[in-house]
Amino acid sequence: MIYDLLIVGGGPIGLACGLAAKKAGLHYIILEKGCLVNSLYNYPQNMTFFSTSEKLEIGGVPFVSNNAKPNRMEALEYYRRVAVSGGLNIRLREKVLTIEKAGRSFTAITPTQKYQAKNIVLATGFYDIPFPMNVPGEDLPKVTHYYKDPHFYALQHVLVVGANNSAVDAALETWRKGAVVSMVIRGNEIGSRVKYWAKPDIENRIREGSIRAFFNSSVDAITPTSVLIRTPEGVIELENDYVIAMTGYQPDFSLLRSAGVELSNDEVKQPVYNPETMETNVPGLYVAGVVCGGMNTHVWFIENSREHADKLVAHIRAK
């Protein structure tokens, strides 16, 4: 069996590609290595989106939220309903390991099967590979690059690494559950893109001393009972039970490279693609969603990349 379109990634943009392919009458399949909208599932339990619900809609399916800005649970339920009501052909927990091209078709290889397709779109997001701190002790069980639930950290000494939305949410929520919270921030202030309702909150907590922040600083080492922080005044040691390293994430560049997609030679590593069609330098291979920005993971969101699905499907139909 040869599919017209194979979609790698079952997140919101992957689902949008599936809806557009189905509407266009293409024979398609979606392969997702985890659960449905796996990245959203791994978001913090209390996470609230910056955008309103209508900006997160895909396929013309209304997203009704109880609040002006929906939360993680509402988003999970919305995209589940979209997948079910749309009758999308999706296979979960089937990771694409490599992509090979032979002639005019592709072969996507998973741990259990090989799939052939005339066209492939990579809508793989960026939430799976954390940026390491590259410090001694980072592999200790007390260190995590993913934050879920604040109650787990109640009454503990917690160090949060980072200054953007995920770090600020983790710091505020764990502090409100009774944790002794400190933050390590490379720059001299909280990130400018932090959600407008959270930014003054964290700045006030730091100013009053409820949360201790070390600006222009970095983690030097982690031990089972403490952390060493390199500050402008020198290295200090703090008592510590857990480290929440919100250092950011990056796309799976190995899959892009295995498929033959060229990446920019700078630090951004942006895939080479035509923004009008979303087709990469490999004919028949497309990108959609956050992965289009390479290391600039703050450029593309659900809100502004939903249109990628219609662009690439229109190009496939026009061939």
N, C-alpha and C positions, 0 to 999 in steps of 0.2 A: 504494500500500500504506500502510495506517495501522496503526502499532504500538499495542498497549495501553500499553506503557511503553518509553520511550527513556531509557537510562542514560548520562549524561555522565561519563566517568571510568572507567578500567579498573584502578584500584588495588584493594586488598583489599576495601574497602567497596563499590565498584562491582561487583566480582565477587560479593560476598555478595548484593547486590540482584538480580543476574542469576540466581543460584541460587534465590533465593526466588521470583522471577517465574516461572521455569521450573517449579518445584514447584507453583505455583498455577495453572499452565496458561495463563499470559499470553503473548501474542505480544510479544516484547521484542527489543531490540538494545542492545548496549553500544558506545559510541564512545569511543576513547582516542586522544589526540593524539600520544602517543609509543609506546614499546614496552609490552609487558605489564607491569603494576605499575611504571610508569615512575619514580615517585618512589623506590621501593625500589631500583631499578636505579641511580639516581644517588646513593644513600647511599655513604659511604666503604666501600672494599673490605673493611676489617677490622672493620666495625661489628658490635657485639653488642647484641641487644635487651635492654631492661630486664626484659621479661616472660618467663615460661615459654612453651613452645611451645603448650600447650593453650589459653592465653589469646589466641593469634593464629589459632586455628582458625576456619574459616568453613564454613557449609553442612554441619556434622556430619562433615567429612572430617578424620581424625586427622592431626596434625602430629607426626611422629617426628623428634626431634633427637638428635644425638650428645652434646649437652651440655645441662645444665639450662636454659641460656638460649641460644636459637638465634642464629646469625649471619646476615648478609645473604645469603650464598650459599645457605644452607639455606632461607631464606624465599623467595628467588626460585624455587628448585626446587619448593617446596611449592605456591606459588600457580600456577605453571605446570601442575603436575599437577592442581590443582583445576580450572583452566580447561579442560584437555584431557579429563579424566575426566568432568567435568560437561557436556561438549559445549556450552559456552557460545557464544552467537551474538555474537561480538565482532569489531569492525573496528578495526585498529590504524593508527596514524599518520594519523588523520583527525580534525582539530581542529574542534570546534564553535565557529564564529565568533560567531553571534548566534542568539537564540531569539525567535521571533515567535508571538503567539497570535492566532488568528482564530476567533471563535465558541467552540466547545468543544474545539478541537484546537490543537496546536502545530506549528510548522515549525522544525526545527533546520537551520541552514545551515552547511555545511562548504565548504572550497575546491573540492570536486568534486561535491557532491550536496546535495539537499534531502530531509530526512526528515520525515514527518508522524507524529504520535503523539497519542494521547488524554491521556497523562500523561508527565511528564518528571521525572527525579530528577537533581539536580546532586550528584555525589560527586567533586568536583574536587580535594579536598585543598588544600594550601597551599604546596607546595615549589617553585613555579615562578617566583615574583617575589621576588627578594631585597630586603631593606631597604637602600637606598643609604646610604653614609656622607656623601654630598654634600660631598666635599672635593676640592680640586685634585689631579689625578693619579689619581683613582679609575678612569678609563677606560684606564689603562696596561695593556699585556698581562701585566705581572707581578702584577696584582691579580685575585683570584678570589673569588667568593662560594660556591664549591663545592669541597669537598675530597674527593679520591679515594684517592690512593696515597702513602704517606710516602716511598718510595724516590726519587721525583722530586725531593724537597727535600734529599737527602743532601748534606752539606758546604756548604749554603747558609745565608745569613742570612735568617731567616724571622720575620715579625711576624704573630702571630695576634690578631685582634680579636674579643673576646667572652669570656664567662665561664661559658657553659653547656656542655652535653654535647658538641656538635659542636666547639666551640673547644677544650675540654679534650682531646678525642681527638686533634685535629690537633696540638696542642702536644706532647703526650706521645709520639705516634708519630713525628713528625718529629724530635724531640729524640733519640729512641732510634735513629734512622737517621743521627745525626751532624750534624744541623743546629744552628746557633746560634739558639736560639729566645727570642723576647721576646713578651710578651702586653700588650695594652692593654685595660683593664677599666674600665668607667664607674663601677662601684660600688667598695666598699671590701673586697670579698671574692669568692671563687669562688661561683657560683650554688648556691642551696640544693637545686635539683632535679638536680644532677649525680649520675650513677650512683654508688652507695655504694662500689663498688670503685675508682672512678677519682678520687673527691674527695680522699681522703687521699694518693693518689699524687701528684696535681698540687700539693697544698699542701706536701708534703714536698720536691718538686723546687724549688718557689719558695723555701721556707724555707732550703734548703741553697745556693741561688744557681745551681743548674743551669739553671733557666729564670728569666729576669728578668721580673718583672711590674710594670707601672705601674698602680696602682690610682687610682681617682678621676681618670682621664685619658681622653683621646680623641685620635684621629688628626687632625692639623692640616693636613697636606699630604703628598703622595707624589711623589717624583721618581724618575727611572730608576735611581738608585743609593742612595737613602736614603729615610727617612720622618721627618717632623717630628711629635713627640708633645707635646701640651699637657698638662703635669702640674701639680699644685698648686705646684710650685717654679718653673714657667716652661716654655718650649718647649725641648725638646732634640732633637737630630738623631742618628739611628742609621744606620749602614751597613745596607743592605737589598737583598736580591735578589728576595724574593717577599713579598706580603701575602696572607694567608688571612683574608678578612673574614667571620667567622661571626656576622653581624649579625641573622640571622633571616630569615623569609620571610612572605609574606602571600598570602591567597587572591586569585583573579582576580575582583575586585569588578565589573569592567566587564561580565562575562558575567552576573552576578547582576542588575545594573542593567538590562541589555538585555532580560532576561526579565521585568522589572517587579517584581522582589523588593525589598521595602522593607528598608532597613538602619537600625539604631539610629542616633540622631543624635550619639552620643558617639564617642570615639576607638575603641571596640571594633568598630563597624560590623557588629554581629551581625545576620544575616538574621532577619526576622520569620517565625516558624513555630510550629506547634502541636506541642509535644513528645510528645503522645500519638499523633499521626498522621504527623508530620514534614512536613505540608503547609504551604506558605508562604502569604502573603497572596494569592497568585495561585492560584485553584482549579486543581487538577490538576498543580501544580508543587511538587516536594518537594526537600528537602535531606537529605543523609546524610553522616556522617563528620565529619572535622575542620572542613570548611567551615561547619558549624553554629555554631562559636564565633567566627566573624569573626576579628578580630585576636588574640583569645585562643586561639592555636594550641596551647596546652598543656592545654586542657580536654578535648578529645576525642582518643582514640587508637583503634587497631584494637580493643583489648580492650573498651572500654566503648561503642563505637558499632556493633558488629556487629548489635545488636538493632534498629537503625534500619531495616534491610532488611525484617525481618518486620513491623514496625509499618506502614511505608508500603504494602507489598504487601497487607496485610490491609485497609487503608483503601480501596485501589483495588478490591479484590474486593467490598467491601461496598457500593460505589456502585450 
